Amino acid sequence: MSAIASPSLQLEVAFLTNPQERNLLQNRRREFALGLADGAAAWSRAIDNTASPAYPTIDITLNSGTYGEKGILVNSNAYIPIDLVDGLGVNLSNSPNVARINYSNVVYVRAVDLREFNVAVTWDSTSRTVILRTALTICPGQLDRIVGHGNTSEMQLKMFLKNNNEQAIAQFSDLPRLYREEGGNENINYDIAFSQMCLETNFLKFGGAIRPEQNNFAGLGAIASGATGASFPVLALGYGHTFSISKPMLVRSRCPRDRLIHDFRLSPVASPR
């Protein structure tokens, strides 16, 4: 590093020889990146003495829900944080014509330019709010297929859940990300699995035989009258079973005998050979 002429920073965020730190590095990469970015931005603000223009802030709604961060109004154009754009799954790497602005060490994107990415953008002058609605491009015959990949982004799943139960995000903020990851691992449409979870738990309001602390997101064992339902000690086992009941058959080559999981809501049709 001493031979590099430009300003540089070397960070050691984890040791690969430590199992706990290696697990964090493998599964919390976004959190690491955000922490590093926030630290660099805070340092930049601390040493930056140049005055910048003051742009008024605006509110943002996404799919009828209020977004937590503010946008800015620049020359009568609404700009939104690039983190929101990334969360919508919009890739701007090959779109140099999309207007961007760096303000207070945050990159903002002109909202109206997102229309070419299937995002509807309108403006409410009374409340000074930019209104965003996403429209998914669905391939014919794919929407109702269990096997395959979902189409929504993590941000869209979060807003869908928040619009139906705002308290759910505070308690289960990682569920949208976990469902997308598990869907990719199991080749299951995570849109369907996530929707099934919302149906079974009443958008994580629960209220029936299943309680939140049971980590049971598929209503397992709660069919019979008076049944308390299955309980799982950790979150991962609970949401993982949502995918197991989405697959009516177990493929022997992908599920070894010693890892078969029996869903007691279903009667076995054959014994593993």
C-alpha positions as CSV (number, residue, x, y, z in Angstrom):
1,M,0.0,0.0,0.0
2,S,2.9,2.4,0.6
3,A,3.6,2.5,-3.2
4,I,0.2,3.9,-4.0
5,A,0.4,7.6,-4.8
6,S,-3.4,8.4,-4.5
7,P,-5.1,8.6,-1.1
8,S,-6.0,5.0,0.0
9,L,-7.5,3.2,2.9
10,Q,-6.9,-0.4,3.9
11,L,-9.5,-2.0,6.1
12,E,-9.5,-5.4,7.8
13,V,-13.1,-6.0,8.7
14,A,-13.0,-9.7,9.5
15,F,-10.6,-12.7,9.9
16,L,-11.4,-15.6,7.6
17,T,-9.9,-18.0,10.1
18,N,-12.6,-17.0,12.6
19,P,-15.8,-19.0,11.9
20,Q,-18.1,-16.3,13.4
21,E,-16.5,-13.5,11.5
22,R,-16.3,-15.5,8.3
23,N,-20.0,-16.2,8.6
24,L,-20.8,-12.5,9.0
25,L,-18.6,-11.6,6.0
26,Q,-20.4,-14.2,3.9
27,N,-24.0,-13.3,4.9
28,R,-23.8,-9.6,5.9
29,R,-21.9,-8.1,2.9
30,R,-24.5,-5.4,2.3
31,E,-24.3,-4.3,6.0
32,F,-20.5,-4.2,5.8
33,A,-20.6,-2.1,2.6
34,L,-23.2,0.3,4.1
35,G,-21.1,0.7,7.2
36,L,-18.0,1.5,5.3
37,A,-19.9,3.9,3.0
38,D,-21.4,5.7,6.0
39,G,-18.0,6.0,7.7
40,A,-16.4,7.4,4.5
41,A,-19.2,9.9,4.0
42,A,-19.0,11.0,7.7
43,W,-15.3,11.5,7.4
44,S,-15.8,13.5,4.1
45,R,-18.4,15.7,5.7
46,A,-16.1,16.4,8.6
47,I,-13.2,17.7,6.5
48,D,-15.3,19.4,3.7
49,N,-15.5,23.1,4.4
50,T,-16.9,24.1,1.0
51,A,-20.4,25.5,1.0
52,S,-23.0,23.7,-1.1
53,P,-26.4,25.0,-2.3
54,A,-29.4,24.1,0.0
55,Y,-32.0,22.1,-1.8
56,P,-35.5,21.7,-0.1
57,T,-36.3,18.2,1.0
58,I,-39.4,16.3,-0.3
59,D,-41.3,13.2,0.8
60,I,-41.3,9.9,-1.1
61,T,-44.0,7.3,-1.3
62,L,-43.4,3.9,-2.9
63,N,-46.4,1.7,-3.9
64,S,-48.6,3.7,-1.5
65,G,-46.2,3.4,1.4
66,T,-44.1,6.1,2.9
67,Y,-40.4,5.7,2.2
68,G,-38.1,6.4,5.2
69,E,-35.6,8.7,3.6
70,K,-36.2,12.1,2.0
71,G,-35.6,13.3,-1.5
72,I,-34.6,16.7,-2.7
73,L,-36.1,19.2,-5.2
74,V,-33.6,20.6,-7.7
75,N,-34.7,23.1,-10.3
76,S,-38.3,21.8,-10.0
77,N,-37.2,18.2,-10.5
78,A,-37.6,15.5,-7.8
79,Y,-34.5,13.6,-7.0
80,I,-34.4,10.4,-4.9
81,P,-31.5,8.6,-3.1
82,I,-29.7,6.1,-5.2
83,D,-30.1,3.5,-2.4
84,L,-33.8,3.5,-3.2
85,V,-33.1,3.1,-6.9
86,D,-30.7,0.1,-6.2
87,G,-33.4,-1.4,-3.9
88,L,-35.9,-1.3,-6.8
89,G,-33.5,-3.5,-8.8
90,V,-32.8,-0.7,-11.3
91,N,-29.3,-1.0,-12.9
92,L,-28.0,2.4,-13.9
93,S,-24.5,1.2,-14.9
94,N,-25.4,1.3,-18.6
95,S,-27.6,4.4,-18.4
96,P,-25.4,7.5,-18.6
97,N,-28.3,9.7,-19.6
98,V,-30.1,9.3,-16.2
99,A,-29.4,12.5,-14.3
100,R,-27.6,12.2,-11.0
101,I,-26.5,14.8,-8.5
102,N,-24.1,14.5,-5.5
103,Y,-25.6,16.5,-2.6
104,S,-24.3,16.4,1.0
105,N,-22.2,13.3,0.1
106,V,-25.3,11.4,-1.1
107,V,-26.0,10.5,-4.7
108,Y,-29.5,11.4,-5.9
109,V,-31.2,10.3,-9.1
110,R,-33.8,12.3,-11.1
111,A,-37.0,10.4,-10.4
112,V,-38.7,11.1,-13.8
113,D,-35.8,9.3,-15.5
114,L,-36.9,6.0,-13.9
115,R,-40.0,5.8,-16.1
116,E,-38.0,3.8,-18.7
117,F,-37.4,1.2,-16.0
118,N,-41.1,0.4,-15.5
119,V,-41.4,2.9,-12.5
120,A,-44.4,5.2,-12.7
121,V,-43.5,8.6,-11.3
122,T,-46.0,11.4,-10.4
123,W,-45.8,14.5,-8.3
124,D,-48.2,15.8,-5.6
125,S,-47.5,19.5,-5.2
126,T,-49.8,20.0,-2.2
127,S,-47.8,17.6,0.0
128,R,-44.5,18.0,-1.9
129,T,-44.3,14.3,-2.4
130,V,-42.9,12.3,-5.3
131,I,-45.0,9.2,-5.8
132,L,-43.4,6.0,-7.2
133,R,-45.2,2.9,-8.3
134,T,-43.3,-0.1,-9.7
135,A,-44.7,-2.2,-12.5
136,L,-43.1,-5.6,-12.8
137,T,-42.4,-7.1,-16.3
138,I,-43.8,-10.6,-16.0
139,C,-43.0,-13.2,-18.6
140,P,-46.2,-15.1,-19.7
141,G,-46.6,-18.4,-17.9
142,Q,-44.1,-17.5,-15.2
143,L,-46.2,-15.7,-12.6
144,D,-47.9,-18.9,-11.2
145,R,-44.9,-21.3,-11.5
146,I,-43.6,-22.5,-8.1
147,V,-40.3,-23.7,-9.6
148,G,-38.1,-20.8,-10.8
149,H,-37.1,-17.3,-9.7
150,G,-39.2,-14.5,-8.4
151,N,-39.4,-11.0,-10.0
152,T,-39.6,-8.6,-7.1
153,S,-36.7,-6.8,-5.4
154,E,-36.1,-6.8,-1.7
155,M,-37.3,-3.3,-1.4
156,Q,-40.6,-4.2,-3.2
157,L,-41.2,-7.1,-0.8
158,K,-40.5,-4.8,2.1
159,M,-43.0,-2.2,0.9
160,F,-45.6,-4.8,0.2
161,L,-45.3,-6.1,3.7
162,K,-45.1,-2.6,5.2
163,N,-48.3,-1.4,3.4
164,N,-50.2,-4.3,5.0
165,N,-48.5,-4.3,8.4
166,E,-46.2,-1.5,9.2
167,Q,-45.0,-3.1,12.5
168,A,-43.8,-6.3,10.7
169,I,-40.7,-4.5,9.3
170,A,-39.5,-3.6,12.8
171,Q,-39.7,-7.2,14.0
172,F,-38.9,-9.2,10.9
173,S,-36.8,-6.7,8.8
174,D,-34.6,-9.5,7.3
175,L,-37.4,-11.7,6.1
176,P,-37.7,-10.2,2.5
177,R,-33.9,-10.7,2.0
178,L,-34.0,-14.2,3.5
179,Y,-36.9,-15.3,1.3
180,R,-35.1,-14.1,-1.9
181,E,-31.9,-15.9,-0.9
182,E,-33.6,-19.1,0.0
183,G,-35.7,-19.0,-3.1
184,G,-32.5,-18.8,-5.2
185,N,-30.9,-21.7,-3.2
186,E,-34.0,-23.9,-3.7
187,N,-35.0,-22.8,-7.2
188,I,-38.4,-21.8,-5.8
189,N,-40.3,-18.7,-6.9
190,Y,-39.8,-16.5,-3.8
191,D,-42.7,-14.3,-4.8
192,I,-45.1,-17.2,-4.3
193,A,-43.4,-18.3,-1.1
194,F,-43.4,-14.8,0.4
195,S,-47.1,-14.4,-0.5
196,Q,-47.9,-17.7,1.1
197,M,-46.1,-16.6,4.2
198,C,-48.2,-13.3,4.3
199,L,-51.4,-15.3,3.8
200,E,-50.6,-17.9,6.5
201,T,-49.5,-15.3,9.1
202,N,-51.9,-12.5,8.1
203,F,-49.0,-10.3,7.1
204,L,-47.1,-11.3,10.3
205,K,-49.9,-10.1,12.5
206,F,-50.5,-13.7,13.5
207,G,-53.4,-13.6,15.9
208,G,-54.5,-17.3,15.5
209,A,-53.0,-20.4,16.9
210,I,-49.5,-19.4,15.8
211,R,-47.5,-16.8,17.8
212,P,-44.6,-14.7,16.5
213,E,-42.0,-16.4,18.8
214,Q,-42.7,-19.8,17.2
215,N,-40.9,-18.7,14.0
216,N,-43.7,-20.6,12.1
217,F,-44.4,-18.8,8.9
218,A,-46.3,-21.5,7.1
219,G,-49.0,-22.5,9.6
220,L,-47.4,-25.9,10.1
221,G,-49.3,-28.1,12.5
222,A,-52.1,-25.5,13.1
223,I,-54.8,-27.2,10.9
224,A,-56.6,-29.2,13.6
225,S,-58.9,-27.4,16.0
226,G,-57.0,-26.4,19.2
227,A,-53.6,-27.3,17.7
228,T,-50.8,-24.9,18.8
229,G,-48.7,-25.4,15.7
230,A,-45.0,-26.2,15.2
231,S,-42.3,-24.2,16.8
232,F,-38.8,-23.6,15.5
233,P,-35.9,-22.4,17.7
234,V,-34.4,-20.1,15.0
235,L,-35.8,-17.9,12.3
236,A,-34.0,-19.8,9.5
237,L,-35.8,-23.1,10.2
238,G,-39.1,-21.4,10.2
239,Y,-38.9,-19.6,6.8
240,G,-37.1,-22.6,5.4
241,H,-40.2,-24.8,5.9
242,T,-42.2,-22.4,3.8
243,F,-40.1,-23.6,0.9
244,S,-40.3,-27.2,1.9
245,I,-44.1,-27.3,1.6
246,S,-43.9,-25.5,-1.7
247,K,-42.1,-28.5,-3.2
248,P,-44.6,-31.4,-3.5
249,M,-41.8,-33.9,-4.3
250,L,-38.3,-34.3,-2.9
251,V,-35.7,-35.0,-5.5
252,R,-33.3,-37.7,-4.1
253,S,-30.3,-36.2,-5.9
254,R,-30.7,-32.9,-4.2
255,C,-31.9,-34.0,-0.8
256,P,-29.8,-36.8,0.8
257,R,-31.6,-39.4,3.0
258,D,-30.2,-37.9,6.2
259,R,-31.5,-34.4,5.4
260,L,-35.1,-35.3,4.5
261,I,-37.6,-33.1,6.4
262,H,-41.0,-34.5,7.0
263,D,-43.8,-32.0,6.9
264,F,-46.5,-33.4,9.2
265,R,-49.3,-31.6,7.4
266,L,-48.7,-33.9,4.4
267,S,-49.0,-37.7,4.2
268,P,-45.9,-39.4,2.7
269,V,-46.6,-40.9,-0.8
270,A,-43.4,-43.0,-0.9
271,S,-40.5,-43.9,1.3
272,P,-36.9,-43.0,0.2
273,R,-35.1,-46.0,-1.2
